[in-house]
Amino acid sequence: MTRSGRLAGAGAVVRRRLLIAVPVLAATSVGMFALGAASPVDPAKQYAGAAAFTASEENLAQLRANWGIDDPLPVQYLRWISNLVQGDLGWSTSRHEPVASVLAARAGWTLLLIGVSLALVLVASLLLGALAAYRRGGVFDRALRAAAYAVQSMPVFWLGLAAIAVFALALGWLPAGGLTDVTATSTSWSDVAHHLILPVGVLAVSQAPWFVLFVRDAVAESMRDDHVLAARARGLPGRTVLFGHALRTALLPFLTLVGTHLPELVGGAVLVETVFSLPGLGAVTVAAALGSDFPLLAAITLVTTAVVLAANLATDLAYAAADPRVRLDG
Amino acid sequence: MTRMRPTFRRLTAATAAAGMLVLAGCSAPANPDGSSGGATLVVATSDEPDALNPVLNYGVDGASLIFDGLVSRDDDNRLVAGLSTALPQLSPDGRTVTAKLRDGVQFHDGTPLTAQDVVFTYQAVLDPTVDSTLRSDLDMVESVTAPDAATVVFRLRYPYAPFLQRLTLGIVPAKLLSGQDINTAPFNRKPIGTGPYRVDSWTPGDRLVLTANERYFGGRPKNNRVVVAFVADDNVRAQRMRAGEFDAAELPPKLASGFDADTTYRVQRAPTADYRGVMLPTGNPILADPAVRRALNLAVDRAAMVAGLLGGAGEPAFGPIPPTSEFADPSIIGRPTADPTSAGALLDAAGWTPGPGGVRVKDGRPARFTLMYPASDTLRKDLALAVTADAKKVGIEVTPAGLTWDAIDPRMKSDALLMGYGTPYDPDFVSYKLFGSTFAGQGYFNPGSYRSDVADRALQEGRDQIDPALRKAAYAQFQKQLAVDVPWLFLTYLRHTYVLKSSVEGVAPRVEAHEHGVANSLWWNIDTWTRS
């Protein structure tokens, strides 16, 4: 069976998933609004900040009336949905700008951070994990496992501050934070790349242990599989056996792991953004949650849900492409 | 610095094990000097504004770097002329203010400032459809009009002696905002003012870049650019300060004191009018007894709180008017240390006798109350625990409770609360509502329902009388009455701590308000700072 033949049912799968996505997204948004109604936090007081303590009750009531947040929940929800259908995501009360422009300004940086870190984690964990499994119990294997357990026990926040202490303060190689040089006159890609080395490195290192240990165990396991033993018996070179046979079998459950691990990566990104003062979605999500900024929270939740659904779909398609036993048309 | 070295070594080992060196090895050599060029100053704060529009509460107390008010404040917080030719005067009946505008002032886009802009700014604040909390502070304004292009007349509903203090509000150009929804106007992100700096760019969550306004009426700024970096986390801000990225940064007292020994830095501890204290509600059966309140006032060790909890960055507080204010009454200042003997004698005399477990009892009721504090505020938590410990020594049992504001609000009538307030500008601003009986039980205004005819009269007198001497006498009486009634247990005034590079000159700390960020911080006069 050819590779294209294996993905024959892909179109139908994508269509079916899209049909499922609509009720999932609708349920998520209803859930968001229900939580918003249950929240005791007053958005007007959050908006006023310290002025909440000197503003009159009448003044705060006027703000709530201006925003229409005293309306019944179904009314607010219908208004939000009808605006959404017209392409208007609403107004962020915590950020003072349209939700769409908050997302536009910030989502890119978060995606960049997560995307580059994920790519780095995948490549590094496949390589290191496979190498460790090849000489199981060897010096490299033992050192890698020890390092993985050590890193796993370090909170991301601590790891970030430690990286700043070492690479920015003690060695002075890399900037301690920010997106660009603080006095830069423009946003140049080389400047941004220079500033992203530490955050990407910290996020990748903090997420890597899981993947490295998994790959190591899976490859070690498949090194004992019949087809791998057969390949070795045929006298194929070690590299071919490791990467061409053993790693390939171990790759399948790994794909599932990537899909399920995505939310954790997002959580890590939020912390990394805080430590390195990056203007990504992390900080605004926290501010939106604290300030009961439901238009912004709802939009971020919807985007995240959509990304997770898309990632699951991509994982399944990749699974089908990688494993001849999996059929999409079933 | 030396103290930190071993930590560095340990960290290097740990992170190297994690493979960080591999990553760093790929990098280009760093550009370590973030402050090259000589004409750019970089300051860092955690407090990022929501919008850069004075109508929406940006820099309402002046020193906003981008805007100017009709009046501004000098390094002693004294009012001086701003956009007005001379300091405007209140009419003898205290209800009319006429301001004459300075000639030839231009906005950053070159349009001239007129009285219409001033009228527009104040009317926008008063417009109910505009999301401004400043309206509560300007509720005395009946009308604001422009008889000619250079004159503005404010008419007040009632005599209001400190009204000139409200004229620090930055003026926005009417032309760019009229006919627009001010809440959503693009102006809020890219504002145009008359101030010493114009906005070059603002990347929310990252930084605000300001460039010098060559035509500034107060003289061209000495620095071509000012960058305000927004770094929310205190530890990260301290690390980046140490990495040399900033010329000045606001840091909590304990982190700032880490820079004390290093001669390349200078630590500034600016006095503030920002006090912390315990609101003692009259609706609580134990706290309703003046003897308990007075005993608590004697039992707390303010000096220990300043030294232990604030790292020395503060002063003991005995009333709501800061000691740096001309209205402060020195006679209310008590002992900064605890006086448990006098406190115990007071309680004995009032019939509170020692009972089981060391808790005093009167009429079968133990001396016991709950002290709430906002759980997210670690300083208030520390202060609440210190009060608990001090009260225990005189036989009063305090139960500290860390809660969210939503849980605190409904309980303020009957449970004590650690609160903070304070403004350096006029005693009327906060105290009129916080201690006036007409505001009893109205949200955060007088939540403990304190009622005193003497205090009410004094507060009203301070608002009605234009004569500074009469005002001073009225506020002296007010402070004495509070010292007798003890509706609040005033604990400490805070200091705001900043770390600067030693090479920065021209810094002039002044008494700060609670709110300080881009506007109204240590860098209120950054346009005259230089770097040697």
HADDOCK unambig.tbl for C-alpha pairs under 7 A between the chains (distance, minus, plus):
assign (segid A and resid 40 and name CA) (segid B and resid 406 and name CA) 6.16 0.50 0.50
assign (segid A and resid 41 and name CA) (segid B and resid 406 and name CA) 6.28 0.50 0.50
assign (segid A and resid 48 and name CA) (segid B and resid 133 and name CA) 6.41 0.50 0.50
assign (segid A and resid 51 and name CA) (segid B and resid 133 and name CA) 6.61 0.50 0.50
assign (segid A and resid 53 and name CA) (segid B and resid 444 and name CA) 5.59 0.50 0.50
assign (segid A and resid 55 and name CA) (segid B and resid 133 and name CA) 5.83 0.50 0.50
assign (segid A and resid 55 and name CA) (segid B and resid 136 and name CA) 5.13 0.50 0.50
assign (segid A and resid 56 and name CA) (segid B and resid 136 and name CA) 5.63 0.50 0.50
assign (segid A and resid 59 and name CA) (segid B and resid 133 and name CA) 6.45 0.50 0.50
assign (segid A and resid 59 and name CA) (segid B and resid 135 and name CA) 6.95 0.50 0.50
assign (segid A and resid 59 and name CA) (segid B and resid 136 and name CA) 6.39 0.50 0.50
assign (segid A and resid 62 and name CA) (segid B and resid 128 and name CA) 6.74 0.50 0.50
assign (segid A and resid 63 and name CA) (segid B and resid 131 and name CA) 5.66 0.50 0.50
assign (segid A and resid 66 and name CA) (segid B and resid 129 and name CA) 6.28 0.50 0.50
assign (segid A and resid 95 and name CA) (segid B and resid 50 and name CA) 5.87 0.50 0.50
assign (segid A and resid 96 and name CA) (segid B and resid 50 and name CA) 6.07 0.50 0.50
assign (segid A and resid 96 and name CA) (segid B and resid 51 and name CA) 6.59 0.50 0.50
assign (segid A and resid 97 and name CA) (segid B and resid 184 and name CA) 6.55 0.50 0.50
assign (segid A and resid 147 and name CA) (segid B and resid 17 and name CA) 5.90 0.50 0.50
assign (segid A and resid 147 and name CA) (segid B and resid 18 and name CA) 5.86 0.50 0.50
assign (segid A and resid 151 and name CA) (segid B and resid 18 and name CA) 6.55 0.50 0.50
assign (segid A and resid 162 and name CA) (segid B and resid 11 and name CA) 6.13 0.50 0.50
assign (segid A and resid 165 and name CA) (segid B and resid 8 and name CA) 6.78 0.50 0.50
assign (segid A and resid 166 and name CA) (segid B and resid 8 and name CA) 6.33 0.50 0.50
assign (segid A and resid 166 and name CA) (segid B and resid 11 and name CA) 6.92 0.50 0.50
assign (segid A and resid 166 and name CA) (segid B and resid 12 and name CA) 6.17 0.50 0.50
assign (segid A and resid 168 and name CA) (segid B and resid 243 and name CA) 6.59 0.50 0.50
assign (segid A and resid 169 and name CA) (segid B and resid 243 and name CA) 5.39 0.50 0.50
assign (segid A and resid 172 and name CA) (segid B and resid 32 and name CA) 6.67 0.50 0.50
assign (segid A and resid 173 and name CA) (segid B and resid 29 and name CA) 6.21 0.50 0.50
assign (segid A and resid 173 and name CA) (segid B and resid 30 and name CA) 4.97 0.50 0.50
assign (segid A and resid 174 and name CA) (segid B and resid 30 and name CA) 5.39 0.50 0.50
assign (segid A and resid 176 and name CA) (segid B and resid 240 and name CA) 5.77 0.50 0.50
assign (segid A and resid 178 and name CA) (segid B and resid 206 and name CA) 6.45 0.50 0.50
assign (segid A and resid 181 and name CA) (segid B and resid 34 and name CA) 6.46 0.50 0.50
assign (segid A and resid 182 and name CA) (segid B and resid 34 and name CA) 6.48 0.50 0.50
assign (segid A and resid 183 and name CA) (segid B and resid 34 and name CA) 6.31 0.50 0.50
assign (segid A and resid 183 and name CA) (segid B and resid 35 and name CA) 6.52 0.50 0.50
assign (segid A and resid 183 and name CA) (segid B and resid 227 and name CA) 6.72 0.50 0.50
assign (segid A and resid 194 and name CA) (segid B and resid 27 and name CA) 6.97 0.50 0.50
assign (segid A and resid 201 and name CA) (segid B and resid 20 and name CA) 6.93 0.50 0.50
assign (segid A and resid 201 and name CA) (segid B and resid 23 and name CA) 6.51 0.50 0.50
assign (segid A and resid 205 and name CA) (segid B and resid 18 and name CA) 6.76 0.50 0.50
assign (segid A and resid 275 and name CA) (segid B and resid 236 and name CA) 6.15 0.50 0.50
assign (segid A and resid 277 and name CA) (segid B and resid 206 and name CA) 6.77 0.50 0.50
assign (segid A and resid 277 and name CA) (segid B and resid 231 and name CA) 5.68 0.50 0.50
assign (segid A and resid 278 and name CA) (segid B and resid 205 and name CA) 6.98 0.50 0.50
assign (segid A and resid 278 and name CA) (segid B and resid 206 and name CA) 6.49 0.50 0.50
assign (segid A and resid 279 and name CA) (segid B and resid 204 and name CA) 6.75 0.50 0.50
assign (segid A and resid 279 and name CA) (segid B and resid 205 and name CA) 4.63 0.50 0.50
assign (segid A and resid 279 and name CA) (segid B and resid 206 and name CA) 5.48 0.50 0.50
